[in-house]
């Protein structure tokens, strides 16, 4: 925007009310929804805001830097006639930004290749390509049992005090696509985190060298709630640019979506809107959908956007509105279990209630391995049987179990301590994960492996395969 156009824009000094992060400006004309504003405080400090609502002659403006020290007498508001845009460039890779997109590392300014509206646009359903390719996270409980697919949105449901930040950082560090060499980038957006958590993410990515392919957006807990609402949209606009202009495969990690929803509730209360479930606005589902539905693939485009939103369930309640609505919009969920965490298992992802609805489409011959689906089904069945027998042992004692039952108990223990358990810096390839799965299953009697076709058992069971390794193009039996 030129200086001439700015000079023709009207500045209003008609702030009537200040409520939380909101300003109510009266006697306005020609103002549009979503328009950016410059707010000047009584001492000359300039802040940025956005129009949230317009009535006949009043505009409701949310101020991203907060309304502290503003008053109704000496505060002026200038409407700029455009929506919020983010300056994007390939040079953003390896850089650290605030939740509003400002550079906060020690690096140089970035030359903008383009400026994009952060609200983006949903992908036309007709233009969508069905997600089919596998993304390797290096974590066995995900890659082996609840596989992440390019273009999928797969949230992680966690709880207070559980290591979801560690899991998020590990996935960001280890994630990659298999097969031919393709550009891969991680856009990591953290919302409402503490200074200590921000320091952890920065140091972890810098120390391991993962920062080179990561774009990090950090919105701190002491930042205004209004900024929290634009952070995921800035991250997704950046991902869309890299994916659809430069053919990157982008993994967008959003943590913590609960903090985002709390900010939405805070601003909704300041606007005196009628609350919905547990005080959240009635449009929470729609608002979350505008974020989650920006994942996917587009026909004719090589790049993809995959989402891993992370949310901490208040009181570990999966029926809470945030996880409940997220589950309706997304394609599955990964559940971090407090019981596994207490037993010292990391990452404590419980595969039983977890689900990846697109897993079947992204595994198999020439994607992962021809035995992947059958082995996964058998691992679920064996672990479920072992967990049920643990409950039975607590009642009747282990002496009453058959030898096969005891095998299942041993399988459940090995499953947790060897398959689920990984070091924070351990990245397992998908074939290493499947080899480990076959090793665990080989401890069970062969006639108990009913989820694996007999021909597949004869070809790939370690008893018959010996030391021969698994390969991506191994044939169907």
Sine and cosine of phi, psi and omega as CSV:
sin_phi,cos_phi,sin_psi,cos_psi,sin_omega,cos_omega
0.00,0.00,0.71,-0.71,-0.07,-1.00
-0.99,0.14,0.29,-0.96,0.05,-1.00
-0.89,0.46,-0.57,0.82,-0.02,-1.00
-0.90,0.44,-0.68,0.73,-0.02,-1.00
-0.93,0.37,-0.59,0.80,0.04,-1.00
-0.89,0.45,-0.64,0.77,-0.06,-1.00
-0.93,0.38,-0.36,0.93,-0.01,-1.00
-1.00,0.03,-0.10,0.99,-0.02,-1.00
-0.99,0.14,0.68,-0.73,-0.07,-1.00
-0.98,0.20,0.69,-0.72,0.12,-0.99
-0.98,-0.21,0.78,-0.62,-0.03,-1.00
-0.97,-0.25,0.66,-0.75,0.13,-0.99
-0.87,-0.49,0.68,0.74,-0.12,-0.99
-0.88,-0.47,0.64,0.76,0.06,-1.00
-0.93,0.36,0.86,-0.52,-0.06,-1.00
-0.99,-0.13,-0.54,0.84,-0.08,-1.00
-0.55,-0.84,0.55,-0.83,0.14,-0.99
-0.83,-0.55,0.84,-0.54,-0.02,-1.00
-0.70,-0.71,0.94,-0.33,-0.04,-1.00
0.86,0.52,-0.80,-0.60,0.01,-1.00
-1.00,0.06,0.18,0.98,-0.14,-0.99
-0.95,-0.32,0.59,-0.81,0.17,-0.99
-0.90,-0.43,0.65,-0.76,0.09,-1.00
-0.94,-0.34,0.91,-0.41,-0.07,-1.00
-0.95,-0.32,0.83,-0.55,-0.06,-1.00
-0.98,-0.21,0.18,-0.98,0.04,-1.00
0.86,0.51,0.64,0.77,-0.03,-1.00
-1.00,-0.10,0.37,-0.93,0.04,-1.00
-0.60,-0.80,0.62,-0.78,0.10,-0.99
0.93,0.37,0.43,0.90,-0.01,-1.00
-0.99,-0.10,0.61,-0.79,-0.04,-1.00
-0.92,-0.38,0.46,-0.89,0.08,-1.00
-0.89,0.45,0.69,-0.73,0.03,-1.00
0.99,0.13,0.01,1.00,-0.04,-1.00
-0.94,0.35,0.59,-0.81,0.05,-1.00
-0.99,0.16,0.55,-0.83,0.07,-1.00
-0.75,-0.66,0.48,-0.88,0.20,-0.98
-0.97,-0.23,0.82,-0.58,0.01,-1.00
-0.95,-0.31,0.80,-0.60,0.02,-1.00
-0.94,-0.34,0.85,-0.53,-0.04,-1.00
-0.97,0.23,0.18,-0.98,0.02,-1.00
-0.85,0.52,-0.41,0.91,-0.01,-1.00
-0.99,-0.16,0.17,0.99,0.07,-1.00
1.00,-0.02,0.07,1.00,0.02,-1.00
-0.96,0.27,0.69,-0.72,-0.03,-1.00
-0.98,-0.22,0.72,-0.69,0.03,-1.00
-0.77,-0.64,0.27,-0.96,-0.04,-1.00
-0.93,-0.36,0.59,-0.81,0.05,-1.00
-0.58,-0.81,0.01,-1.00,-0.02,-1.00
-0.60,-0.80,0.60,-0.80,0.01,-1.00
-0.97,0.25,0.84,-0.54,0.01,-1.00
-0.99,-0.11,-0.51,0.86,-0.12,-0.99
-0.38,-0.92,0.52,-0.85,0.01,-1.00
-0.71,-0.71,0.75,-0.66,0.16,-0.99
-0.93,-0.36,-0.40,-0.92,-0.08,-1.00
-0.86,0.52,-0.75,0.67,-0.01,-1.00
-0.64,-0.77,0.33,0.94,0.01,-1.00
-0.81,-0.59,0.72,-0.69,0.10,-1.00
-0.92,-0.39,0.71,-0.70,0.08,-1.00
-0.99,-0.13,0.85,-0.52,-0.08,-1.00
-0.89,-0.45,0.80,-0.60,0.14,-0.99
-1.00,-0.07,0.74,-0.67,-0.05,-1.00
-0.98,-0.18,0.87,-0.49,-0.11,-0.99
-0.92,0.40,-0.56,0.83,-0.01,-1.00
-1.00,0.01,0.11,0.99,0.00,-1.00
1.00,0.01,0.23,-0.97,-0.09,-1.00
-0.95,-0.32,0.24,0.97,0.03,-1.00
-0.86,0.52,0.67,-0.74,0.03,-1.00
0.96,0.29,0.03,1.00,0.09,-1.00
-1.00,0.06,0.50,-0.87,0.09,-1.00
-0.68,-0.73,0.09,-1.00,-0.06,-1.00
-1.00,0.06,-0.16,0.99,-0.08,-1.00
-1.00,-0.07,-0.68,0.73,-0.16,-0.99
-0.89,-0.45,0.14,0.99,0.02,-1.00
-1.00,0.01,0.74,-0.68,0.02,-1.00
-0.89,-0.45,0.50,-0.87,-0.06,-1.00
-0.77,-0.64,0.78,-0.63,0.04,-1.00
-0.88,-0.48,0.83,-0.55,0.01,-1.00
-1.00,0.00,0.82,-0.58,-0.19,-0.98
-1.00,-0.08,-0.11,0.99,0.10,-1.00
0.98,0.22,0.25,0.97,0.06,-1.00
-0.57,-0.82,0.31,-0.95,-0.01,-1.00
-1.00,0.02,0.13,-0.99,-0.02,-1.00
-0.94,0.35,0.76,-0.65,0.02,-1.00
-0.80,-0.61,0.47,-0.88,0.05,-1.00
-0.90,-0.43,0.75,-0.66,0.07,-1.00
-0.98,0.18,0.85,-0.53,-0.11,-0.99
-0.88,-0.47,0.44,-0.90,-0.01,-1.00
-0.22,-0.97,0.42,-0.91,0.12,-0.99
-0.89,0.46,-0.41,0.91,-0.01,-1.00
-0.93,0.37,-0.11,0.99,0.03,-1.00
-0.94,0.33,-0.37,0.93,0.03,-1.00
-0.87,0.50,0.74,-0.67,-0.01,-1.00
1.00,0.07,0.11,0.99,-0.06,-1.00
-0.92,-0.38,0.31,-0.95,-0.04,-1.00
-0.86,-0.51,0.75,-0.66,-0.06,-1.00
-0.80,-0.60,0.35,-0.93,0.14,-0.99
-0.97,0.26,0.08,-1.00,0.01,-1.00
-0.91,0.42,-0.30,0.95,0.03,-1.00
-0.98,-0.18,0.12,0.99,0.09,-1.00
1.00,-0.03,0.19,0.98,0.03,-1.00
-1.00,0.03,0.63,-0.78,-0.01,-1.00
-0.91,0.41,0.79,-0.62,0.02,-1.00
-0.82,-0.57,0.12,0.99,0.11,-0.99
-0.99,-0.11,-0.09,-1.00,-0.07,-1.00
-1.00,-0.01,0.18,0.98,-0.07,-1.00
-0.99,0.16,0.11,-0.99,-0.03,-1.00
-0.96,0.27,0.18,-0.98,0.11,-0.99
-0.90,0.44,0.45,-0.89,-0.03,-1.00
-0.96,-0.27,0.75,-0.66,0.06,-1.00
-0.98,0.22,0.85,-0.53,-0.06,-1.00
-0.97,0.24,0.82,-0.57,0.10,-1.00
-0.99,0.13,-0.47,0.88,-0.01,-1.00
-0.31,-0.95,0.39,-0.92,0.08,-1.00
-0.88,-0.47,0.85,-0.53,-0.09,-1.00
-0.91,-0.42,0.59,-0.81,0.11,-0.99
-0.93,0.38,0.78,-0.63,-0.11,-0.99
-0.96,0.29,-0.32,0.95,0.00,-1.00
-0.94,0.33,-0.37,0.93,0.04,-1.00
0.86,0.51,-0.39,-0.92,0.01,-1.00
-0.43,-0.90,0.61,-0.80,0.05,-1.00
-0.91,0.42,0.53,-0.85,0.02,-1.00
-0.95,0.30,0.77,-0.64,0.05,-1.00
-0.84,0.55,0.83,-0.56,-0.02,-1.00
-0.80,0.60,-0.58,0.82,0.01,-1.00
-0.92,0.40,-0.49,0.87,-0.04,-1.00
-1.00,0.05,-0.12,0.99,-0.05,-1.00
-0.96,0.28,0.66,-0.75,0.15,-0.99
-0.99,-0.16,0.66,-0.75,-0.06,-1.00
-0.94,0.35,0.74,-0.67,0.00,-1.00
-0.91,0.42,0.75,-0.66,-0.04,-1.00
-0.63,-0.78,-0.35,0.94,-0.12,-0.99
-1.00,-0.05,0.52,-0.85,-0.09,-1.00
-1.00,0.10,0.67,-0.75,0.18,-0.98
-0.93,-0.37,0.82,-0.57,0.00,-1.00
-1.00,0.02,0.86,-0.51,0.03,-1.00
-1.00,-0.07,-0.24,0.97,-0.05,-1.00
0.99,0.14,0.05,1.00,0.01,-1.00
-0.93,-0.36,0.86,-0.51,-0.13,-0.99
-0.88,0.48,-0.65,0.76,-0.06,-1.00
-0.91,0.42,-0.37,0.93,0.08,-1.00
-1.00,-0.04,-0.83,0.56,-0.09,-1.00
-0.88,0.47,-0.61,0.79,-0.08,-1.00
-1.00,0.09,-0.58,0.82,-0.20,-0.98
-0.89,-0.46,-0.48,0.88,-0.01,-1.00
-0.65,-0.76,0.94,0.35,-0.21,-0.98
-0.90,0.43,0.65,-0.76,0.07,-1.00
-1.00,0.01,0.74,-0.68,-0.08,-1.00
-0.90,-0.43,0.60,-0.80,0.03,-1.00
-0.87,0.50,0.78,-0.62,-0.02,-1.00
1.00,-0.05,-0.04,1.00,-0.01,-1.00
-1.00,0.06,0.39,-0.92,0.21,-0.98
-0.89,-0.46,0.93,-0.38,-0.12,-0.99
-0.78,-0.62,0.99,-0.14,-0.07,-1.00
-0.97,0.23,0.41,-0.91,0.12,-0.99
-0.95,-0.32,0.88,-0.48,0.03,-1.00
-1.00,-0.09,0.85,-0.52,-0.07,-1.00
-0.80,-0.60,-0.25,-0.97,0.03,-1.00
-0.53,-0.85,0.19,-0.98,-0.02,-1.00
-0.87,0.49,0.75,-0.66,0.04,-1.00
1.00,0.08,-0.06,1.00,0.03,-1.00
-1.00,0.01,0.41,-0.91,-0.19,-0.98
-0.99,0.13,0.74,0.67,-0.01,-1.00
-0.93,0.36,-0.50,0.87,0.04,-1.00
-0.92,0.40,-0.63,0.77,0.04,-1.00
-0.90,0.43,-0.67,0.74,0.01,-1.00
-0.90,0.43,-0.66,0.75,0.02,-1.00
-0.88,0.48,-0.71,0.71,0.00,-1.00
-0.91,0.42,-0.62,0.78,0.00,-1.00
-0.91,0.41,-0.67,0.74,0.03,-1.00
-0.90,0.43,-0.69,0.73,0.02,-1.00
-0.86,0.50,-0.58,0.81,-0.04,-1.00
-0.97,0.23,-0.58,0.81,-0.18,-0.98
-0.98,-0.21,-0.34,0.94,-0.17,-0.99
-0.88,0.47,0.64,-0.77,0.05,-1.00
-0.33,-0.94,0.28,-0.96,0.06,-1.00
-0.98,-0.19,0.57,-0.82,-0.01,-1.00
-1.00,0.01,0.19,-0.98,0.05,-1.00
1.00,0.00,-0.61,-0.80,-0.06,-1.00
-0.91,0.41,0.40,-0.92,-0.03,-1.00
-0.91,0.41,0.85,-0.52,0.01,-1.00
-0.70,-0.71,0.49,-0.87,-0.01,-1.00
-0.93,0.38,0.77,-0.64,-0.03,-1.00
-0.75,-0.66,0.73,-0.68,-0.01,-1.00
-0.69,-0.72,0.51,-0.86,0.06,-1.00
-0.90,-0.45,0.83,-0.56,0.10,-1.00
-0.96,-0.28,0.91,-0.41,-0.15,-0.99
-0.93,-0.37,0.91,-0.40,-0.01,-1.00
-0.90,-0.44,0.89,-0.45,0.00,-1.00
-0.95,-0.33,0.78,-0.62,-0.08,-1.00
-0.86,-0.50,0.79,-0.61,0.08,-1.00
0.94,0.35,0.45,0.89,-0.02,-1.00
-1.00,0.03,0.32,-0.95,0.03,-1.00
-0.98,0.18,0.24,-0.97,0.05,-1.00
-0.87,0.49,-0.60,0.80,0.01,-1.00
-0.91,0.41,-0.66,0.75,0.04,-1.00
-0.91,0.41,-0.64,0.76,0.04,-1.00
-0.88,0.47,-0.66,0.75,0.03,-1.00
-0.90,0.44,-0.61,0.79,0.02,-1.00
-0.89,0.46,-0.75,0.66,-0.02,-1.00
-0.89,0.46,-0.71,0.70,-0.02,-1.00
-0.88,0.47,-0.76,0.66,-0.06,-1.00
-0.93,0.38,-0.60,0.80,-0.02,-1.00
-0.91,0.41,-0.72,0.69,0.00,-1.00
-0.93,0.38,-0.62,0.79,0.00,-1.00
-0.94,0.35,-0.67,0.75,-0.05,-1.00
-0.91,0.41,-0.62,0.79,-0.07,-1.00
-1.00,-0.01,-0.09,1.00,-0.01,-1.00
0.99,0.16,0.04,1.00,-0.03,-1.00
-0.95,0.32,-0.31,0.95,-0.07,-1.00
-0.88,0.48,-0.40,0.92,-0.03,-1.00
-0.85,0.52,-0.50,0.87,-0.02,-1.00
-0.91,-0.42,0.23,0.97,-0.03,-1.00
-0.93,-0.37,0.63,-0.77,0.22,-0.98
-0.93,-0.38,0.86,-0.51,-0.16,-0.99
-0.94,-0.35,0.85,-0.53,0.09,-1.00
-0.92,-0.38,0.84,-0.55,-0.09,-1.00
-0.86,-0.51,0.92,-0.40,0.13,-0.99
-0.95,-0.31,0.91,-0.42,-0.11,-0.99
-1.00,0.10,0.33,-0.95,-0.04,-1.00
-0.89,0.46,-0.50,0.87,0.00,-1.00
-1.00,0.02,0.06,1.00,0.10,-1.00
-0.98,0.20,0.43,-0.90,-0.01,-1.00
-0.86,0.52,0.54,-0.84,-0.01,-1.00
-0.87,0.49,-0.54,0.84,-0.04,-1.00
-0.88,0.47,-0.58,0.81,0.02,-1.00
-0.91,0.42,-0.53,0.85,-0.03,-1.00
-0.89,0.46,-0.45,0.89,-0.05,-1.00
-0.97,0.23,-0.38,0.92,-0.03,-1.00
-0.99,-0.14,-0.26,0.96,-0.06,-1.00
-0.85,0.53,-0.78,0.62,-0.01,-1.00
-0.91,0.42,-0.51,0.86,-0.01,-1.00
-0.95,0.30,-0.59,0.81,0.10,-0.99
-0.90,0.44,-0.69,0.72,0.01,-1.00
-0.88,0.48,-0.68,0.73,-0.03,-1.00
-0.94,0.33,-0.58,0.82,0.07,-1.00
-0.90,0.44,-0.63,0.77,0.06,-1.00
-0.89,0.45,-0.69,0.72,0.01,-1.00
-0.89,0.45,-0.66,0.75,0.00,-1.00
-0.88,0.47,-0.61,0.79,0.01,-1.00
-0.91,0.41,-0.75,0.67,-0.01,-1.00
-0.91,0.42,-0.64,0.77,-0.09,-1.00
-0.95,0.30,-0.71,0.71,-0.18,-0.98
-0.98,-0.18,-0.13,0.99,0.11,-0.99
-0.96,-0.29,-0.53,0.85,-0.08,-1.00
-0.84,-0.54,0.17,0.99,0.12,-0.99
0.89,0.45,0.50,0.87,0.09,-1.00
-0.97,0.22,0.53,-0.85,0.24,-0.97
-1.00,-0.06,0.93,-0.37,-0.14,-0.99
-0.96,-0.27,0.79,-0.62,0.15,-0.99
-0.97,-0.26,0.90,-0.44,-0.02,-1.00
-0.98,-0.21,0.90,-0.45,0.03,-1.00
-0.96,-0.27,0.86,-0.52,-0.04,-1.00
-0.90,-0.43,0.91,-0.41,0.00,-1.00
-0.67,-0.74,0.79,-0.61,0.09,1.00
-0.90,-0.44,0.80,-0.60,-0.05,-1.00
-0.91,0.41,-0.34,0.94,0.10,-1.00
-0.91,0.41,-0.65,0.76,0.06,-1.00
-0.90,0.44,-0.60,0.80,0.07,-1.00
-0.88,0.48,-0.74,0.67,-0.04,-1.00
-0.91,0.41,-0.57,0.82,0.05,-1.00
-0.90,0.43,-0.64,0.77,0.05,-1.00
-0.90,0.43,-0.62,0.78,0.04,-1.00
-0.89,0.45,-0.65,0.76,0.02,-1.00
-0.92,0.40,-0.64,0.77,0.01,-1.00
-0.87,0.49,-0.70,0.71,-0.02,-1.00
-0.95,0.31,-0.57,0.82,0.06,-1.00
-0.89,0.46,-0.64,0.77,0.03,-1.00
-0.92,0.40,-0.63,0.77,0.02,-1.00
-0.90,0.43,-0.49,0.87,0.04,-1.00
-0.99,0.12,-0.04,1.00,0.01,-1.00
0.86,0.50,0.65,0.76,0.06,-1.00
-0.99,0.17,0.41,-0.91,0.04,-1.00
-0.94,0.35,0.85,-0.53,-0.07,-1.00
-0.97,0.26,0.41,-0.91,0.10,-1.00
-0.97,-0.24,-0.62,-0.79,-0.02,-1.00
-0.87,0.50,0.79,-0.62,0.06,-1.00
0.80,0.60,0.49,0.87,0.08,-1.00
1.00,0.06,-0.09,1.00,0.03,-1.00
-0.97,0.23,0.49,-0.87,-0.02,-1.00
-0.90,0.43,0.46,-0.89,-0.03,-1.00
-0.90,0.44,-0.33,0.94,-0.01,-1.00
-1.00,-0.09,0.33,0.95,-0.01,-1.00
-0.85,0.53,-0.68,0.73,0.00,-1.00
-0.86,0.51,-0.75,0.66,-0.02,-1.00
-0.89,0.46,-0.66,0.75,-0.03,-1.00
-0.91,0.42,-0.70,0.72,0.04,-1.00
-0.89,0.46,-0.60,0.80,-0.01,-1.00
-0.90,0.43,-0.55,0.84,0.02,-1.00
-0.91,0.41,-0.34,0.94,0.06,-1.00
-1.00,-0.02,-0.80,0.59,-0.09,-1.00
-0.90,0.44,-0.58,0.81,-0.10,-1.00
-0.97,0.22,0.04,1.00,0.07,-1.00
-1.00,0.03,0.12,0.99,0.14,-0.99
-1.00,0.01,0.46,-0.89,0.11,-0.99
0.57,-0.82,-0.14,-0.99,0.04,-1.00
-0.83,-0.56,0.50,-0.86,0.02,-1.00
-0.88,-0.47,0.71,-0.71,0.01,-1.00
-0.85,0.53,0.73,-0.69,0.02,-1.00
1.00,0.05,-0.13,0.99,0.02,-1.00
-0.94,-0.34,0.68,-0.73,0.00,-1.00
-0.99,0.16,-0.52,0.86,-0.05,-1.00
-0.96,0.28,0.39,-0.92,0.00,-1.00
-0.66,-0.75,0.39,-0.92,0.11,-0.99
-0.83,-0.56,0.87,-0.49,0.03,-1.00
-0.91,-0.42,0.66,-0.75,-0.04,-1.00
-0.90,-0.43,0.68,-0.74,0.18,-0.98
-0.83,-0.56,0.99,0.16,0.08,-1.00
-0.96,0.28,0.64,-0.77,0.02,-1.00
-0.89,-0.46,0.76,-0.65,0.02,-1.00
-0.66,-0.75,0.65,-0.76,0.03,-1.00
-0.99,-0.10,0.86,-0.51,-0.06,-1.00
-0.98,0.22,0.86,-0.51,0.05,-1.00
-0.85,0.52,0.78,-0.62,-0.01,-1.00
0.84,0.53,0.44,0.90,-0.02,-1.00
0.83,0.55,0.48,0.88,-0.07,-1.00
-1.00,-0.05,0.96,-0.28,-0.03,-1.00
-0.96,0.28,-0.22,0.98,0.06,-1.00
-1.00,0.00,0.00,1.00,0.07,-1.00
-0.85,0.52,0.54,-0.84,-0.09,-1.00
-0.80,0.59,-0.59,0.81,-0.08,-1.00
-0.93,0.38,-0.83,0.56,0.06,-1.00
-0.92,0.40,-0.54,0.84,-0.03,-1.00
-0.89,0.46,-0.76,0.64,-0.02,-1.00
-0.94,0.33,-0.59,0.81,0.04,-1.00
-0.88,0.48,-0.63,0.78,0.01,-1.00
-0.90,0.44,-0.52,0.85,0.03,-1.00
-0.94,0.33,-0.56,0.83,-0.12,-0.99
-1.00,0.07,-0.58,0.82,-0.15,-0.99
-1.00,-0.05,0.05,-1.00,-0.08,-1.00
-0.96,-0.30,0.87,0.50,0.03,-1.00
0.88,-0.47,-0.22,-0.98,0.06,-1.00
-0.24,-0.97,0.48,-0.87,0.14,-0.99
-0.94,-0.35,0.79,-0.61,-0.09,-1.00
-0.97,-0.26,0.85,-0.53,0.12,-0.99
-1.00,0.03,0.84,-0.55,-0.17,-0.99
-0.98,-0.18,0.77,-0.64,-0.01,-1.00
-0.94,0.35,-0.55,0.83,0.01,-1.00
-0.90,0.43,-0.71,0.71,0.06,-1.00
-0.89,0.46,-0.63,0.78,0.01,-1.00
-0.89,0.45,-0.65,0.76,0.00,-1.00
-0.91,0.41,-0.47,0.88,0.02,-1.00
-1.00,0.07,0.12,0.99,0.09,-1.00
0.99,0.15,0.30,0.96,-0.01,-1.00
-1.00,-0.01,0.79,-0.61,0.05,-1.00
-0.77,-0.64,0.69,-0.73,-0.14,0.99
-0.97,0.24,0.68,-0.73,-0.10,-1.00
-0.99,0.14,0.81,0.59,0.03,-1.00
-1.00,0.05,0.89,-0.46,0.00,-1.00
-1.00,0.09,0.91,-0.42,-0.07,-1.00
-0.95,0.30,-0.35,0.94,-0.12,-0.99
-0.91,0.41,-0.77,0.63,0.05,-1.00
-1.00,0.07,-0.12,0.99,0.00,-1.00
-0.97,0.22,0.36,-0.93,-0.06,-1.00
-0.34,-0.94,0.71,-0.70,0.19,-0.98
-0.87,-0.49,0.96,-0.27,-0.12,-0.99
-0.93,0.37,-0.33,0.94,-0.04,-1.00
-0.98,-0.21,0.09,1.00,-0.08,-1.00
-0.83,0.56,-0.72,0.70,-0.07,-1.00
-0.84,0.54,-0.53,0.85,-0.07,-1.00
-0.98,0.22,-0.31,0.95,-0.13,-0.99
-0.92,-0.39,0.13,0.99,-0.01,-1.00
-0.84,-0.55,0.14,-0.99,0.01,-1.00
0.91,-0.41,-0.21,-0.98,-0.07,-1.00
-0.87,0.49,0.70,-0.71,0.01,-1.00
0.93,0.36,0.07,1.00,0.13,-0.99
-0.89,-0.47,-0.82,0.57,0.16,-0.99
-0.80,-0.61,-1.00,0.06,0.07,-1.00
-0.50,-0.87,0.49,-0.87,-0.07,-1.00
-0.87,0.49,-0.44,0.90,-0.03,-1.00
-1.00,-0.04,-0.02,1.00,-0.19,-0.98
-0.84,0.55,-0.78,0.63,-0.06,-1.00
-0.90,0.44,-0.71,0.70,-0.03,-1.00
-0.91,0.42,-0.67,0.74,0.02,-1.00
-0.90,0.43,-0.66,0.75,0.03,-1.00
-0.87,0.48,-0.73,0.69,0.02,-1.00
-0.87,0.50,-0.66,0.75,-0.02,-1.00
-0.94,0.35,-0.58,0.81,0.05,-1.00
-0.90,0.43,-0.67,0.74,0.06,-1.00
-0.87,0.50,-0.73,0.69,-0.04,-1.00
-0.89,0.46,-0.70,0.71,-0.02,-1.00
-0.91,0.41,-0.67,0.74,-0.01,-1.00
-0.93,0.36,-0.61,0.79,0.04,-1.00
-0.89,0.46,-0.69,0.73,0.03,-1.00
-0.89,0.46,-0.69,0.73,0.00,-1.00
-0.89,0.46,-0.65,0.76,0.01,-1.00
-0.93,0.38,-0.61,0.79,0.05,-1.00
-0.90,0.43,-0.62,0.78,0.01,-1.00
-0.94,0.35,-0.50,0.86,0.09,-1.00
-0.87,0.50,-0.68,0.73,0.03,-1.00
-0.90,0.43,-0.62,0.78,0.01,-1.00
-0.92,0.40,-0.65,0.76,0.00,-1.00
-0.88,0.47,-0.58,0.82,0.01,-1.00
-0.89,0.45,-0.36,0.93,-0.03,-1.00
-0.99,-0.15,-0.76,0.65,-0.15,-0.99
-0.96,-0.29,-0.18,0.98,-0.02,-1.00
1.00,0.02,0.40,-0.92,-0.09,-1.00
-0.97,0.26,-0.33,0.95,-0.05,-1.00
-0.90,0.44,-0.44,0.90,-0.06,-1.00
-1.00,0.09,-0.02,1.00,-0.04,-1.00
-0.99,0.10,0.48,-0.88,0.10,-1.00
-0.98,0.17,0.16,-0.99,0.03,-1.00
-0.89,0.45,-0.60,0.80,0.03,-1.00
-0.92,0.40,-0.65,0.76,0.05,-1.00
-0.86,0.51,-0.66,0.75,0.01,-1.00
-0.91,0.41,-0.54,0.84,0.08,-1.00
-0.89,0.46,-0.66,0.75,0.02,-1.00
-0.92,0.39,-0.61,0.79,0.06,-1.00
-0.88,0.47,-0.70,0.72,0.04,-1.00
-0.90,0.44,-0.62,0.79,0.01,-1.00
-0.88,0.47,-0.70,0.71,-0.01,-1.00
-0.88,0.48,-0.63,0.77,0.02,-1.00
-0.92,0.40,-0.72,0.69,0.01,-1.00
-0.91,0.42,-0.61,0.79,0.01,-1.00
-0.84,0.55,-0.73,0.69,-0.03,-1.00
-0.96,0.28,-0.68,0.74,-0.14,-0.99
-1.00,0.09,-0.30,0.95,-0.02,-1.00
-0.88,-0.48,-0.64,0.77,-0.05,-1.00
-1.00,0.07,-0.80,0.60,0.02,-1.00
-0.95,0.32,-0.65,0.76,-0.08,-1.00
-0.94,0.35,0.82,-0.58,0.09,-1.00
-0.62,-0.79,0.42,-0.91,0.12,-0.99
-0.97,0.24,0.46,-0.89,-0.02,-1.00
-0.86,0.51,-0.52,0.86,-0.01,-1.00
-0.97,-0.23,0.26,0.97,0.00,-1.00
-1.00,-0.09,0.86,-0.51,0.05,-1.00
-0.93,-0.37,0.93,-0.38,0.00,-1.00
-0.99,-0.12,0.78,-0.63,0.13,-0.99
-0.94,0.35,0.35,-0.94,-0.06,-1.00
-0.90,0.44,-0.52,0.85,0.02,-1.00
-0.96,0.27,-0.54,0.84,0.12,-0.99
-0.90,0.44,-0.64,0.76,0.05,-1.00
-0.89,0.46,-0.70,0.71,-0.02,-1.00
-0.94,0.34,-0.58,0.81,0.08,-1.00
-0.88,0.47,-0.66,0.75,0.03,-1.00
-0.90,0.43,-0.64,0.77,0.02,-1.00
-0.89,0.46,-0.71,0.70,0.04,-1.00
-0.88,0.48,-0.61,0.79,0.01,-1.00
-0.89,0.46,-0.68,0.73,0.02,-1.00
-0.92,0.40,-0.67,0.74,-0.03,-1.00
-0.92,0.38,-0.46,0.89,-0.02,-1.00
-0.93,0.37,-0.24,0.97,0.06,-1.00
-0.98,0.20,-0.30,0.95,0.03,-1.00
-1.00,0.05,0.48,-0.88,0.07,-1.00
-0.85,0.53,0.61,-0.79,-0.09,-1.00
-0.87,0.49,-0.55,0.83,-0.01,-1.00
-0.97,0.25,-0.07,1.00,0.09,-1.00
-1.00,0.00,-0.21,0.98,-0.04,-1.00
-1.00,0.05,0.90,0.43,-0.14,-0.99
-0.98,0.21,-0.27,0.96,-0.02,-1.00
-1.00,0.09,-0.10,1.00,-0.01,-1.00
-0.94,-0.34,0.82,-0.57,-0.01,-1.00
-0.83,0.56,0.62,-0.79,-0.04,-1.00
-0.82,0.58,-0.64,0.77,0.01,-1.00
-0.91,0.42,-0.59,0.81,0.03,-1.00
-0.93,0.36,-0.61,0.79,0.07,-1.00
-0.87,0.50,-0.71,0.71,-0.05,-1.00
-0.92,0.40,-0.41,0.91,-0.04,-1.00
-1.00,-0.07,-0.57,0.82,-0.18,-0.98
-0.86,-0.50,-0.13,0.99,0.09,-1.00
-0.89,0.46,0.71,-0.71,-0.03,-1.00
-0.81,0.59,-0.47,0.88,0.01,-1.00
-0.88,0.47,-0.55,0.84,-0.03,-1.00
-0.98,-0.22,-0.49,0.87,-0.06,-1.00
-0.99,0.17,-0.44,0.90,-0.04,-1.00
0.93,0.37,-0.73,-0.69,-0.05,-1.00
-1.00,-0.03,0.05,1.00,-0.02,-1.00
-0.91,0.41,0.74,-0.67,-0.07,-1.00
-0.99,0.13,0.33,-0.94,0.07,-1.00
-0.99,0.12,0.59,-0.81,0.03,-1.00
-0.74,-0.67,0.42,-0.91,-0.10,-0.99
-0.88,0.47,-0.48,0.88,-0.06,-1.00
-0.96,-0.27,0.35,0.94,0.08,-1.00
-0.83,0.55,0.60,-0.80,-0.13,-0.99
-0.98,0.18,0.34,-0.94,0.18,-0.98
-0.91,0.42,0.62,-0.79,0.03,-1.00
-0.93,0.36,0.00,0.00,0.00,0.00
